[in-house]
Amino acid sequence: MDWSIQDIARLANTTSRTLRHYGERGLLKPSRIGSNGYRYYDERALVRLQRILMLRELGLGLPAIGEVLEHEADEGRALLSHLNWLKQEQERLGRQIQSVENTIVTMEGGEQLMAENMFDGFDHTQYKEEVEERWGKDAYAKSDAWWRGMSAEEKSAWLETQKQLGTDWIEAAQSGIAPDGDEAQALAQRRFDWLRGIPGTPEGGAHGPTKEYFVGLGEMYVADDRFAANYGGPFGAEFVRDAMKAYADRNR
């Protein structure tokens, strides 16, 4: 069974022009072209389109999407990774929504805000076991105490810095710049400084993280789909890893 380009555009809430553009870029070729010149797409093409749209939602540009599709040929495995990430995001966003709703209700009722209840869904405790296994219980305890000791305003500012850095990494990866170039290395410096400000980071403080920790963190971004999603997927995570390694080789 296959569907015409008009049918697919309607079902996917996109346009025929967009689908043709995907075809011209080599991302989504039609399964066949009819005698009338119309493009038709089969089930496998629909699966590929679903992956393309998912990667677009993650913020990837078309060149980056092409790289991801090329390196993740196993469609079932790729979709399972996407599904796991979506479920984690759904749970996290649900907690954030509830937290913000509670804040609104509290403010409208003229009640006192409870800072400890305002950041559910924003915290890092979901990675507690992994942090303790990789870098020890003391590392987690220090970073956790640091986080809980921050004011609501400080937490909000820190989260915004984290979000902006992630966005800048994605844009840099999509732009096609070299990981060891000046622009990417400036981002790596920002990542280094960001980590330096978190108590519990191995050899943290004024000296900043160790070379082994910094490089290992970059490798983890690539190995774990949950972290790779923060950088737009595997292609972006690989870019971050390569930039961090280049920075560590030069400066640590």
N, C-alpha and C positions, 0 to 999 in steps of 0.2 A: 504494500500500500504506500502511496505517496500523496503529497499535497502540493498544490500550486503555490507560487510565491505570494499571491494575494491572500490565500488561506493562512499561510504561516505568519505573514505580517499581521493579520488580524488576531490570530491566536496568541502571538508573542507581544502584542501591543506595541508594534514597531512599524516600520514602513518598508515597502518594496525597495525603495531606493537604498535604505540602510542594508538590507539583505544583499542587494547587488554589490554594494560597496564591500561588504564582508567577503563576497566571492572574488572581487577584484584584488583584494589583499591576500587571497589564498587561505582565508580562515574558514570559509563555508562555501564549498563548491556545490552546485546543484547535483542531485543524483542523476538527473537526465534533463535534456532539453527537448520539448515536444516539437512536432512538425510546425506548430504555430509560433515557435520561438519562445514559448513560455518556459520558465524554469520550474522544475519539480524537485521536491525534497522527500527522502524516505525517512524511516524511523531513526536510522543511525545519524542522519543529518540533523534531526531534531534534538538528539542527545548532545551533539556537538554544539548546536545553537544554545541549548540550555547552559552548557559550560561557558560559552562566550558571554552570555548575559550575566552569569554569576560573577565572572571575573571582572566584567565592567562595573558591577555593583561594588566590587572590592576596590575600585579606583584604578585599575590597570588600563593603560592605553593599548591601542591595537598592536603595536610592535611587541609589547610585553606579553600580550595574550598569545600571539603567535609563538613566542618562545615557550610559554607554558604548555600549549597544546602539543608542541613538538616533543618536549621532554617528558610529558605525561601521556604516553600513548594508550595506557590501560584506562579506558574510559570509566569502567566500573570502580576501579580503585580511586580514580580522581574524584568521581562524584561522591564516593563514600567519605573522602576527606572533606569535601565541601559540606556534606550533610552534617558531619560531626562538628565542624566549625559553626554552622548555622544554629545547631542545637545549643552550643555553648553560648553563642551570642544572644540567642533567644532567652536563655535563663538569666544571663547577666543583665540584659536590657529590661527584663521583667522586674528584676530587683531594683534597678535604677528608677524605673517608672514609679514603682511603689514608694521608693524613698522620696522622690520629688513630689509625688501626690501628698504624702504625709507632711512634707514641709509646707506646701500650699495650705493645707487644711489647718495646720498649726498657726501659720501666719494670719490667716483670715479669722481664726478664732481668738486672736490676740494672746495666744499662749506663748510660753517661752520655748524657743527652739532648743532641741537637745542635739548637740553636735555629734554625739556618738551614734545617732540614728540617721544622720543625713547622708552617709556615704556608703550605704549598703549597695553592692554592685560595682563600686569603684575601687575596692581594696585589692590587695595582692595576696590575701590569705589562701586563695584557692591553690597557690603554688607552694604552700608550706612544706609538704612532704618532699617535693622535688628539691627545694632550696636546701633543706636539711640534709638530704641524701648527697647532693652534689658538693655543698660547701660547709656543712656542719650546722648543728643546732645553735651554736653561738652566733653565727652569721645571721640566721633567721631572727633570733631573739633580739639582736641589736637593731635590725632594720624594722622589726615589728614595733618595738618600743619607740623608735624614732617616729614612725607613722602615727601611732596612737597619741603621741605627745604633741602633734601639730594641731594648730587651731583650724577651724573650718575654712578660714580664708587662705591659710597656708596650703592646706590640702587641695583646695580648688586651683590655686596658682600652679602647684606642682603638677597636677593632672593636665592642666592646659599646656604646660611646657612639654610634657610627655606626648600629648596628642599632636602638637605642632611639629615636634621632631619627627614623629612617625610620618606625618603628611609630607614633610620636606624630603625624607628618605624616598618615599614613593615617587615623588616628582623627579627627583634626581635620577632614580633608576630608569624611569620612563624616558628621560631626556636623552639617554644614550651616552652620557659622559663616562669617562674612565674612572673606575673605582680608586685608582691611585692618583687621580688628578687633584688639582687644588680645591675645586668645589666639593668633591666627595670627601677629601681629607678634612675640610672645615667642618663637615657634618660629623665625621669621626671624632674630631676634637670636641664637638658639642656632646656627643655620646659619652666620651671619656669624662668630661667635666660633670655631666649629669650623674654618672655612676659614682664619681668621686664624692658627691654630696650625700650619698646614701650610706649611713653607718652599717657596718657588717660586710661591706664589700671587701674581699681579700686585699690586704694592704691598702685600705682606703685612706681617708683623710687627705692630708696635703700631697701625699705621693701618688694618689690615684690607684686604680686597680692594677694588679699584676698583668704582665703580658699574657701568661697562661690563662688567666681568668677572662681577659678581654677577648682573646682569640677564641677561647672555648665558648664564650657567650655567642659570638657570631656563628660558630658552628651549630649551636643549639637552635638558633633562629631558622637555619636551613633544615635541620633534622626533624623539628617538631612543627607540624602543620598549624598548630594553634598560634605559635609565634610568627611563623611565616605569613599568616593572614594579616598580621599587623603591618606588613610591608608590601601588601598587594599580592602575596602568593610567593611561590618558589623563586621566580626570577628576581623579584625585589629583595627577598631574603638573601639570595646569593650575592647580590650587589652589595648589601650591607656587610655581609661576612667578608667579602674581598676587600672592601674599604677599611674595615676594622683591622684586618690582618696587615694590610699595607701600613696603616698608622702604627700598629704595634711594632712592626719590623723596623720602622724608622725611629720611633721615639721611646720604646721600652727596652 
